[in-house]
Amino acid sequence: MRRIRISEEALEDFADGFRFYEAQDQGLGDYFTSCLRADIESLRLFAGIHRVVHQDYHRLLSRVFPYGVFYTLDETEVVIWAVLDLGRDPWWLETRFAR
């Protein structure tokens, strides 16, 4: 089973999503967090089966929210680089990975 590491940028993305959904309805941010954590936890078993969307970045689609979890992997570790709202402008999404 692989270890999961979440980058600082991905943690910021996660917090942005929480704040957005919490502003929509009290408690929705917590539900967002729970759902995304479950999605990320599934990577311990299923990392690598998701579509490669840019170079070696895989994209896990959240089961509940319109978010993508972008990650890379090796034999022992999954690294989450971004947790992004897929409703955003595709150009913006591409610029996140051009860095």
mmCIF file of the C-alpha atoms, coordinates in Angstrom:
data_MODEL
# 
_entry.id   MODEL 
# 
loop_
_atom_site.group_PDB 
_atom_site.id 
_atom_site.type_symbol 
_atom_site.label_atom_id 
_atom_site.label_alt_id 
_atom_site.label_comp_id 
_atom_site.label_asym_id 
_atom_site.label_entity_id 
_atom_site.label_seq_id 
_atom_site.pdbx_PDB_ins_code 
_atom_site.Cartn_x 
_atom_site.Cartn_y 
_atom_site.Cartn_z 
_atom_site.occupancy 
_atom_site.B_iso_or_equiv 
_atom_site.pdbx_formal_charge 
_atom_site.auth_seq_id 
_atom_site.auth_comp_id 
_atom_site.auth_asym_id 
_atom_site.auth_atom_id 
_atom_site.pdbx_PDB_model_num 
ATOM 1  C CA . MET A 1 1  ? 0.000   0.000  0.000   1.00 0.00 ? 1  MET A CA 1 
ATOM 2  C CA . ARG A 1 2  ? 1.373   3.406  -0.958  1.00 0.00 ? 2  ARG A CA 1 
ATOM 3  C CA . ARG A 1 3  ? 1.910   6.339  1.354   1.00 0.00 ? 3  ARG A CA 1 
ATOM 4  C CA . ILE A 1 4  ? 0.035   9.572  0.512   1.00 0.00 ? 4  ILE A CA 1 
ATOM 5  C CA . ARG A 1 5  ? 1.722   12.975 0.686   1.00 0.00 ? 5  ARG A CA 1 
ATOM 6  C CA . ILE A 1 6  ? -0.174  16.218 0.025   1.00 0.00 ? 6  ILE A CA 1 
ATOM 7  C CA . SER A 1 7  ? 1.736   19.274 -1.217  1.00 0.00 ? 7  SER A CA 1 
ATOM 8  C CA . GLU A 1 8  ? 1.288   22.701 0.357   1.00 0.00 ? 8  GLU A CA 1 
ATOM 9  C CA . GLU A 1 9  ? -0.422  23.963 -2.820  1.00 0.00 ? 9  GLU A CA 1 
ATOM 10 C CA . ALA A 1 10 ? -2.905  21.090 -2.715  1.00 0.00 ? 10 ALA A CA 1 
ATOM 11 C CA . LEU A 1 11 ? -3.649  21.821 0.951   1.00 0.00 ? 11 LEU A CA 1 
ATOM 12 C CA . GLU A 1 12 ? -4.363  25.445 -0.015  1.00 0.00 ? 12 GLU A CA 1 
ATOM 13 C CA . ASP A 1 13 ? -6.657  24.228 -2.820  1.00 0.00 ? 13 ASP A CA 1 
ATOM 14 C CA . PHE A 1 14 ? -8.435  21.999 -0.324  1.00 0.00 ? 14 PHE A CA 1 
ATOM 15 C CA . ALA A 1 15 ? -8.910  24.906 2.092   1.00 0.00 ? 15 ALA A CA 1 
ATOM 16 C CA . ASP A 1 16 ? -10.223 27.142 -0.725  1.00 0.00 ? 16 ASP A CA 1 
ATOM 17 C CA . GLY A 1 17 ? -12.807 24.494 -1.598  1.00 0.00 ? 17 GLY A CA 1 
ATOM 18 C CA . PHE A 1 18 ? -13.829 24.161 2.028   1.00 0.00 ? 18 PHE A CA 1 
ATOM 19 C CA . ARG A 1 19 ? -14.298 27.934 2.379   1.00 0.00 ? 19 ARG A CA 1 
ATOM 20 C CA . PHE A 1 20 ? -16.296 28.135 -0.860  1.00 0.00 ? 20 PHE A CA 1 
ATOM 21 C CA . TYR A 1 21 ? -18.728 25.370 0.095   1.00 0.00 ? 21 TYR A CA 1 
ATOM 22 C CA . GLU A 1 22 ? -18.999 26.495 3.707   1.00 0.00 ? 22 GLU A CA 1 
ATOM 23 C CA . ALA A 1 23 ? -20.024 29.974 2.451   1.00 0.00 ? 23 ALA A CA 1 
ATOM 24 C CA . GLN A 1 24 ? -22.788 28.319 0.407   1.00 0.00 ? 24 GLN A CA 1 
ATOM 25 C CA . ASP A 1 25 ? -24.320 26.511 3.384   1.00 0.00 ? 25 ASP A CA 1 
ATOM 26 C CA . GLN A 1 26 ? -23.089 25.865 6.903   1.00 0.00 ? 26 GLN A CA 1 
ATOM 27 C CA . GLY A 1 27 ? -21.792 22.308 7.154   1.00 0.00 ? 27 GLY A CA 1 
ATOM 28 C CA . LEU A 1 28 ? -21.336 21.868 3.404   1.00 0.00 ? 28 LEU A CA 1 
ATOM 29 C CA . GLY A 1 29 ? -17.628 22.614 3.782   1.00 0.00 ? 29 GLY A CA 1 
ATOM 30 C CA . ASP A 1 30 ? -17.316 19.720 6.221   1.00 0.00 ? 30 ASP A CA 1 
ATOM 31 C CA . TYR A 1 31 ? -19.139 17.433 3.793   1.00 0.00 ? 31 TYR A CA 1 
ATOM 32 C CA . PHE A 1 32 ? -16.783 18.586 1.013   1.00 0.00 ? 32 PHE A CA 1 
ATOM 33 C CA . THR A 1 33 ? -13.802 17.777 3.231   1.00 0.00 ? 33 THR A CA 1 
ATOM 34 C CA . SER A 1 34 ? -15.126 14.327 4.144   1.00 0.00 ? 34 SER A CA 1 
ATOM 35 C CA . CYS A 1 35 ? -15.872 13.413 0.535   1.00 0.00 ? 35 CYS A CA 1 
ATOM 36 C CA . LEU A 1 36 ? -12.509 14.588 -0.805  1.00 0.00 ? 36 LEU A CA 1 
ATOM 37 C CA . ARG A 1 37 ? -10.624 12.847 2.001   1.00 0.00 ? 37 ARG A CA 1 
ATOM 38 C CA . ALA A 1 38 ? -12.373 9.585  1.139   1.00 0.00 ? 38 ALA A CA 1 
ATOM 39 C CA . ASP A 1 39 ? -11.504 10.077 -2.540  1.00 0.00 ? 39 ASP A CA 1 
ATOM 40 C CA . ILE A 1 40 ? -7.862  10.757 -1.657  1.00 0.00 ? 40 ILE A CA 1 
ATOM 41 C CA . GLU A 1 41 ? -7.718  7.804  0.726   1.00 0.00 ? 41 GLU A CA 1 
ATOM 42 C CA . SER A 1 42 ? -8.837  5.530  -2.136  1.00 0.00 ? 42 SER A CA 1 
ATOM 43 C CA . LEU A 1 43 ? -5.510  6.309  -3.821  1.00 0.00 ? 43 LEU A CA 1 
ATOM 44 C CA . ARG A 1 44 ? -3.770  3.989  -1.365  1.00 0.00 ? 44 ARG A CA 1 
ATOM 45 C CA . LEU A 1 45 ? -5.260  1.110  -3.339  1.00 0.00 ? 45 LEU A CA 1 
ATOM 46 C CA . PHE A 1 46 ? -6.166  2.569  -6.728  1.00 0.00 ? 46 PHE A CA 1 
ATOM 47 C CA . ALA A 1 47 ? -3.381  5.040  -7.552  1.00 0.00 ? 47 ALA A CA 1 
ATOM 48 C CA . GLY A 1 48 ? -2.297  4.758  -11.141 1.00 0.00 ? 48 GLY A CA 1 
ATOM 49 C CA . ILE A 1 49 ? -5.594  3.607  -12.642 1.00 0.00 ? 49 ILE A CA 1 
ATOM 50 C CA . HIS A 1 50 ? -6.744  7.153  -13.348 1.00 0.00 ? 50 HIS A CA 1 
ATOM 51 C CA . ARG A 1 51 ? -6.289  8.968  -16.623 1.00 0.00 ? 51 ARG A CA 1 
ATOM 52 C CA . VAL A 1 52 ? -2.973  10.744 -17.236 1.00 0.00 ? 52 VAL A CA 1 
ATOM 53 C CA . VAL A 1 53 ? -3.916  14.319 -18.109 1.00 0.00 ? 53 VAL A CA 1 
ATOM 54 C CA . HIS A 1 54 ? -0.567  16.130 -18.283 1.00 0.00 ? 54 HIS A CA 1 
ATOM 55 C CA . GLN A 1 55 ? 2.921   14.656 -18.466 1.00 0.00 ? 55 GLN A CA 1 
ATOM 56 C CA . ASP A 1 56 ? 2.881   12.199 -15.529 1.00 0.00 ? 56 ASP A CA 1 
ATOM 57 C CA . TYR A 1 57 ? -0.040  13.745 -13.619 1.00 0.00 ? 57 TYR A CA 1 
ATOM 58 C CA . HIS A 1 58 ? -3.009  11.469 -13.054 1.00 0.00 ? 58 HIS A CA 1 
ATOM 59 C CA . ARG A 1 59 ? -6.473  12.905 -12.329 1.00 0.00 ? 59 ARG A CA 1 
ATOM 60 C CA . LEU A 1 60 ? -8.866  11.328 -9.850  1.00 0.00 ? 60 LEU A CA 1 
ATOM 61 C CA . LEU A 1 61 ? -12.402 12.674 -10.272 1.00 0.00 ? 61 LEU A CA 1 
ATOM 62 C CA . SER A 1 62 ? -14.254 13.254 -7.024  1.00 0.00 ? 62 SER A CA 1 
ATOM 63 C CA . ARG A 1 63 ? -17.345 11.099 -6.680  1.00 0.00 ? 63 ARG A CA 1 
ATOM 64 C CA . VAL A 1 64 ? -19.495 13.912 -5.241  1.00 0.00 ? 64 VAL A CA 1 
ATOM 65 C CA . PHE A 1 65 ? -18.036 17.336 -6.053  1.00 0.00 ? 65 PHE A CA 1 
ATOM 66 C CA . PRO A 1 66 ? -16.830 18.702 -9.417  1.00 0.00 ? 66 PRO A CA 1 
ATOM 67 C CA . TYR A 1 67 ? -13.197 18.472 -8.322  1.00 0.00 ? 67 TYR A CA 1 
ATOM 68 C CA . GLY A 1 68 ? -10.146 16.730 -9.667  1.00 0.00 ? 68 GLY A CA 1 
ATOM 69 C CA . VAL A 1 69 ? -7.282  15.438 -7.546  1.00 0.00 ? 69 VAL A CA 1 
ATOM 70 C CA . PHE A 1 70 ? -4.045  15.629 -9.535  1.00 0.00 ? 70 PHE A CA 1 
ATOM 71 C CA . TYR A 1 71 ? -1.264  13.330 -8.416  1.00 0.00 ? 71 TYR A CA 1 
ATOM 72 C CA . THR A 1 72 ? 1.942   11.569 -9.376  1.00 0.00 ? 72 THR A CA 1 
ATOM 73 C CA . LEU A 1 73 ? 3.167   8.266  -8.031  1.00 0.00 ? 73 LEU A CA 1 
ATOM 74 C CA . ASP A 1 74 ? 6.104   5.953  -7.661  1.00 0.00 ? 74 ASP A CA 1 
ATOM 75 C CA . GLU A 1 75 ? 6.467   2.521  -6.096  1.00 0.00 ? 75 GLU A CA 1 
ATOM 76 C CA . THR A 1 76 ? 6.021   3.727  -2.508  1.00 0.00 ? 76 THR A CA 1 
ATOM 77 C CA . GLU A 1 77 ? 4.315   7.118  -2.570  1.00 0.00 ? 77 GLU A CA 1 
ATOM 78 C CA . VAL A 1 78 ? 1.432   9.073  -4.079  1.00 0.00 ? 78 VAL A CA 1 
ATOM 79 C CA . VAL A 1 79 ? 1.981   12.833 -4.153  1.00 0.00 ? 79 VAL A CA 1 
ATOM 80 C CA . ILE A 1 80 ? -1.093  15.062 -4.441  1.00 0.00 ? 80 ILE A CA 1 
ATOM 81 C CA . TRP A 1 81 ? -0.112  18.254 -6.267  1.00 0.00 ? 81 TRP A CA 1 
ATOM 82 C CA . ALA A 1 82 ? -3.497  19.931 -6.734  1.00 0.00 ? 82 ALA A CA 1 
ATOM 83 C CA . VAL A 1 83 ? -7.160  19.629 -5.728  1.00 0.00 ? 83 VAL A CA 1 
ATOM 84 C CA . LEU A 1 84 ? -8.965  21.743 -8.303  1.00 0.00 ? 84 LEU A CA 1 
ATOM 85 C CA . ASP A 1 85 ? -12.484 22.829 -9.183  1.00 0.00 ? 85 ASP A CA 1 
ATOM 86 C CA . LEU A 1 86 ? -12.991 21.414 -12.675 1.00 0.00 ? 86 LEU A CA 1 
ATOM 87 C CA . GLY A 1 87 ? -15.609 24.053 -13.449 1.00 0.00 ? 87 GLY A CA 1 
ATOM 88 C CA . ARG A 1 88 ? -12.866 26.653 -13.825 1.00 0.00 ? 88 ARG A CA 1 
ATOM 89 C CA . ASP A 1 89 ? -11.565 27.919 -17.131 1.00 0.00 ? 89 ASP A CA 1 
ATOM 90 C CA . PRO A 1 90 ? -9.470  25.130 -18.736 1.00 0.00 ? 90 PRO A CA 1 
ATOM 91 C CA . TRP A 1 91 ? -6.726  27.656 -19.478 1.00 0.00 ? 91 TRP A CA 1 
ATOM 92 C CA . TRP A 1 92 ? -6.384  28.347 -15.750 1.00 0.00 ? 92 TRP A CA 1 
ATOM 93 C CA . LEU A 1 93 ? -6.145  24.635 -15.029 1.00 0.00 ? 93 LEU A CA 1 
ATOM 94 C CA . GLU A 1 94 ? -3.369  24.241 -17.596 1.00 0.00 ? 94 GLU A CA 1 
ATOM 95 C CA . THR A 1 95 ? -1.386  27.131 -16.104 1.00 0.00 ? 95 THR A CA 1 
ATOM 96 C CA . ARG A 1 96 ? -1.286  25.331 -12.746 1.00 0.00 ? 96 ARG A CA 1 
ATOM 97 C CA . PHE A 1 97 ? 0.819   22.586 -14.301 1.00 0.00 ? 97 PHE A CA 1 
ATOM 98 C CA . ALA A 1 98 ? 3.022   24.798 -16.453 1.00 0.00 ? 98 ALA A CA 1 
ATOM 99 C CA . ARG A 1 99 ? 5.037   25.836 -13.378 1.00 0.00 ? 99 ARG A CA 1 
# 
